[in-house]
C-alpha cells in the first residue's frame, strides 16, 4: 500500500483486505462467487465515522462522482 500511495502521491491511508474480514464487517462480502464482494464505496471521516455509503453494481462512475460530491461538501 505504501508503494502505491507513494507512486500516486496519496496522502491518506489505504486498506488491504486480504482475508476479507473488513468486507464482511461492512456487509459487502458475498458467498464464494466470481465476484467476491458487492460494489460499494465508503466515505469515512478522519474520526473513522462512515459518513456516506455509495452502492451500485452497474454504475461505477456513480461511486466516484458521489464520493467527490460528499467530500467537497464537508468542512475543510
Beta strands, then each sheet from edge to edge (+ up, - down):
strand 1: 40-44
strand 2: 50-55
sheet 1: 1+ 2-
end
